[in-house]
Amino acid sequence: MTQREKVKKAIISRGYITARQAYNMGIMRLAPIIFILKNEDSDFYMKYAIRTDTLKVRNRDGSYSYVAKYVLLKRPTTPNESRFEI
């Protein structure tokens, strides 16, 4: 299974993915895979959109950092649907 397939499976099953979850799957660079899913994977793009949320997390030393959380949104399937579903 490729890294792209692993990320696609994980984000569809959970509804979101973070870099730590990707790292636990053996994926070091999540952002380029998300970019490919957003822009180059036409089958995925037709069904889903990915929103990037920013999370504030505490480091081991007590300071804070910001990390990305990629959230999966389902695209509207009919013209009457105007909103994305989470």
C-alpha positions as a Markdown table, in Angstrom:
| # | Residue | x | y | z |
|---|---|---|---|---|
| 1 | Met | 0.0 | 0.0 | 0.0 |
| 2 | Thr | 1.4 | 3.4 | -0.9 |
| 3 | Gln | 1.6 | 6.4 | 1.4 |
| 4 | Arg | -1.2 | 8.1 | -0.5 |
| 5 | Glu | -3.4 | 5.1 | -0.1 |
| 6 | Lys | -2.7 | 4.9 | 3.6 |
| 7 | Val | -3.5 | 8.6 | 4.1 |
| 8 | Lys | -6.7 | 8.3 | 2.0 |
| 9 | Lys | -7.9 | 5.3 | 3.9 |
| 10 | Ala | -7.1 | 6.9 | 7.3 |
| 11 | Ile | -8.8 | 10.3 | 6.5 |
| 12 | Ile | -11.9 | 8.6 | 5.1 |
| 13 | Ser | -12.3 | 6.3 | 8.2 |
| 14 | Arg | -11.6 | 8.9 | 10.9 |
| 15 | Gly | -12.7 | 12.1 | 9.1 |
| 16 | Tyr | -9.4 | 13.8 | 9.8 |
| 17 | Ile | -5.7 | 13.3 | 10.1 |
| 18 | Thr | -2.8 | 15.0 | 11.8 |
| 19 | Ala | 0.9 | 14.8 | 11.3 |
| 20 | Arg | 1.4 | 12.7 | 14.4 |
| 21 | Gln | -1.1 | 10.1 | 13.2 |
| 22 | Ala | 0.6 | 10.0 | 9.8 |
| 23 | Tyr | 4.0 | 9.6 | 11.5 |
| 24 | Asn | 2.6 | 6.6 | 13.5 |
| 25 | Met | 1.8 | 5.1 | 10.1 |
| 26 | Gly | 5.4 | 5.7 | 8.9 |
| 27 | Ile | 4.6 | 8.8 | 6.9 |
| 28 | Met | 7.1 | 11.6 | 7.5 |
| 29 | Arg | 5.7 | 14.3 | 5.1 |
| 30 | Leu | 1.9 | 14.5 | 5.3 |
| 31 | Ala | 1.5 | 18.0 | 3.7 |
| 32 | Pro | 2.7 | 16.9 | 0.2 |
| 33 | Ile | 0.3 | 13.9 | 0.2 |
| 34 | Ile | -2.6 | 16.2 | 1.2 |
| 35 | Phe | -1.6 | 18.5 | -1.7 |
| 36 | Ile | -1.7 | 15.6 | -4.1 |
| 37 | Leu | -5.1 | 14.5 | -2.8 |
| 38 | Lys | -6.5 | 18.0 | -3.1 |
| 39 | Asn | -5.1 | 18.8 | -6.5 |
| 40 | Glu | -4.1 | 15.8 | -8.5 |
| 41 | Asp | -6.3 | 12.8 | -7.4 |
| 42 | Ser | -9.4 | 13.5 | -9.5 |
| 43 | Asp | -11.5 | 10.6 | -8.1 |
| 44 | Phe | -10.9 | 11.8 | -4.6 |
| 45 | Tyr | -11.4 | 15.4 | -5.5 |
| 46 | Met | -14.8 | 14.8 | -7.1 |
| 47 | Lys | -16.1 | 13.3 | -3.8 |
| 48 | Tyr | -14.3 | 15.1 | -1.1 |
| 49 | Ala | -12.7 | 18.4 | -0.1 |
| 50 | Ile | -10.0 | 18.7 | 2.6 |
| 51 | Arg | -10.1 | 21.7 | 5.1 |
| 52 | Thr | -7.0 | 22.6 | 7.0 |
| 53 | Asp | -7.6 | 23.5 | 10.7 |
| 54 | Thr | -4.9 | 24.8 | 13.0 |
| 55 | Leu | -4.6 | 23.3 | 16.5 |
| 56 | Lys | -2.7 | 24.9 | 19.4 |
| 57 | Val | -0.8 | 22.1 | 21.2 |
| 58 | Arg | 1.4 | 22.2 | 24.3 |
| 59 | Asn | 5.0 | 21.1 | 23.9 |
| 60 | Arg | 7.0 | 19.0 | 26.5 |
| 61 | Asp | 8.6 | 22.2 | 27.8 |
| 62 | Gly | 5.3 | 23.9 | 28.4 |
| 63 | Ser | 5.4 | 26.2 | 25.4 |
| 64 | Tyr | 2.9 | 26.1 | 22.6 |
| 65 | Ser | 3.1 | 25.2 | 18.9 |
| 66 | Tyr | 0.6 | 25.1 | 16.1 |
| 67 | Val | -0.1 | 22.0 | 14.0 |
| 68 | Ala | -2.3 | 21.3 | 11.1 |
| 69 | Lys | -5.4 | 19.0 | 11.3 |
| 70 | Tyr | -6.7 | 18.0 | 7.9 |
| 71 | Val | -10.5 | 17.5 | 8.0 |
| 72 | Leu | -12.4 | 15.6 | 5.3 |
| 73 | Leu | -15.5 | 17.3 | 3.9 |
| 74 | Lys | -17.9 | 15.5 | 1.5 |
| 75 | Arg | -18.8 | 17.5 | -1.6 |
| 76 | Pro | -22.4 | 18.1 | -2.4 |
| 77 | Thr | -23.7 | 15.5 | -4.8 |
| 78 | Thr | -26.7 | 17.4 | -6.2 |
| 79 | Pro | -27.1 | 21.0 | -7.3 |
| 80 | Asn | -29.6 | 21.6 | -4.5 |
| 81 | Glu | -27.1 | 20.8 | -1.9 |
| 82 | Ser | -25.1 | 23.9 | -1.2 |
| 83 | Arg | -23.0 | 22.9 | 1.9 |
| 84 | Phe | -20.2 | 20.5 | 2.5 |
| 85 | Glu | -20.9 | 17.7 | 4.9 |
| 86 | Ile | -18.4 | 16.7 | 7.6 |
